[in-house]
Amino acid sequence: MKGHIAAQIGRDAATDQNSADFKTLSSLMCWDAVAEVQAKAGMKRQTDIGGKKCDHVVSLSDQPITGKQEMQSVPQGAFIGFFRDGTLIHAMLATGAGIAAGNKNECIGIGRPVGWELLNLAADLNWGGSGFTDPGGRLTLVRYRAAKG
């Protein structure tokens, strides 16, 4: 249930750019913004996230997303992690149906450099093999951890 609430908070913030949530989430690092939305939905507040310090929110051991169909079935409110060379480089919040919300999304090849927004990851990423290839030709592995509660 908290995953559905987190997804709704994420969607609402992305679609109302005058809201306090949009402004707050747009000012945070991508993974801190996801943690903020999950905390607003009643989940445990996560801190100290980034790079190699992420196993408490998502890791390469979590559920892989390797294509459009898998992305479309990621549960609402899940913490999505994007990894290159074993390092977390980006994070987003699953909102359902292959769509995710996040900030500073340009680093994965789609989206804006700053601003909380909704992106259709299922349709818009170049999926293949064990992840997706960004416009620079780099392989990115994607994992998710379902929301708890």
C-alpha positions in Angstrom: 0.0 0.0 0.0 2.8 2.4 0.8 4.3 1.8 -2.6 1.0 3.0 -4.2 1.1 6.1 -2.0 4.8 6.8 -2.9 3.9 6.5 -6.6 1.1 8.9 -6.3 3.3 11.4 -4.4 5.9 11.1 -7.2 3.3 11.6 -10.0 1.7 14.5 -8.3 5.0 16.3 -7.7 6.0 15.8 -11.4 2.7 17.1 -12.7 2.5 20.2 -10.5 5.7 22.2 -11.0 4.4 24.9 -8.6 4.1 22.5 -5.7 6.4 22.4 -2.7 7.1 18.8 -3.4 8.3 19.5 -7.0 10.6 22.2 -5.7 12.0 20.1 -2.9 12.5 16.9 -5.0 14.1 19.0 -7.8 16.6 20.4 -5.4 17.8 17.0 -4.1 20.3 14.4 -5.5 18.4 11.8 -7.4 18.6 9.0 -4.8 17.8 11.4 -2.0 14.7 12.5 -3.8 13.5 8.9 -4.2 14.2 8.3 -0.4 12.3 11.5 0.4 9.2 10.4 -1.5 9.3 7.0 0.1 9.6 8.6 3.5 6.6 10.9 2.8 4.6 7.7 2.0 5.4 6.3 5.4 8.4 4.1 4.7 11.6 4.2 6.8 13.7 7.3 5.9 16.9 6.2 4.2 20.1 8.4 4.3 23.7 8.2 3.3 23.1 6.9 -0.3 25.4 7.2 -3.3 27.9 5.5 -5.4 29.1 2.4 -3.5 27.0 3.2 -0.5 23.6 1.9 -1.6 23.1 -1.7 -0.5 20.5 -0.5 2.1 18.2 0.8 -0.7 19.1 -1.1 -3.9 22.0 -3.3 -5.0 23.1 -5.4 -7.9 21.7 -8.4 -6.0 18.2 -7.0 -6.3 15.6 -7.8 -9.1 17.1 -7.1 -12.5 15.3 -5.1 -15.2 16.6 -6.1 -18.6 13.8 -5.0 -21.0 10.5 -3.3 -21.7 8.3 -6.0 -20.3 10.2 -6.3 -17.0 10.2 -2.5 -16.6 6.4 -2.5 -17.1 5.9 -4.9 -14.2 8.1 -3.1 -11.6 5.8 -2.5 -8.7 4.7 1.1 -7.8 7.0 2.8 -5.2 10.0 0.6 -5.9 13.5 2.1 -5.7 15.1 1.8 -9.1 18.9 1.8 -9.2 21.1 2.4 -12.3 24.6 0.9 -12.2 27.7 1.3 -14.2 30.8 -0.7 -13.3 29.2 -1.7 -10.1 28.5 1.8 -8.9 25.1 3.4 -8.4 25.0 6.3 -10.8 21.3 7.2 -10.7 18.0 6.4 -9.0 14.3 6.8 -9.8 10.9 5.9 -8.2 8.7 3.4 -10.1 5.2 4.8 -10.6 3.8 1.9 -12.6 3.3 0.7 -16.2 6.9 1.2 -17.1 7.0 4.8 -16.0 9.3 6.2 -13.2 9.8 9.6 -11.6 13.2 11.1 -10.9 15.4 14.1 -10.8 18.6 14.8 -12.8 17.7 12.1 -15.3 19.9 13.3 -18.2 22.7 11.1 -16.9 20.8 8.0 -18.3 20.3 9.6 -21.7 16.7 10.7 -21.4 15.1 13.5 -19.4 16.3 16.8 -18.1 19.5 17.7 -16.3 17.4 19.1 -13.3 13.7 18.8 -12.4 11.5 16.1 -11.0 9.8 14.5 -13.9 8.0 11.3 -15.2 9.7 9.3 -17.9 8.5 6.2 -19.8 11.6 4.0 -19.2 10.0 0.9 -20.8 9.5 2.7 -24.1 12.3 5.2 -24.2 15.5 3.4 -23.1 17.5 1.3 -25.5 17.0 -2.1 -23.8 19.1 -5.1 -24.7 21.2 -7.8 -23.1 21.5 -7.3 -19.4 20.3 -3.7 -19.3 20.2 -0.7 -21.6 22.8 1.2 -23.7 22.8 5.0 -23.2 23.5 7.4 -26.1 27.2 7.3 -25.3 27.2 3.5 -25.9 27.7 2.6 -22.2 25.9 -0.4 -20.7 23.8 0.4 -17.7 22.4 -2.3 -15.4 19.1 -1.6 -13.7 17.8 -3.2 -10.5 14.8 -2.5 -8.3 13.8 -3.1 -4.7 10.1 -3.2 -4.0 8.7 -0.8 -1.5 8.0 -2.2 2.0 4.9 -1.7 4.0 
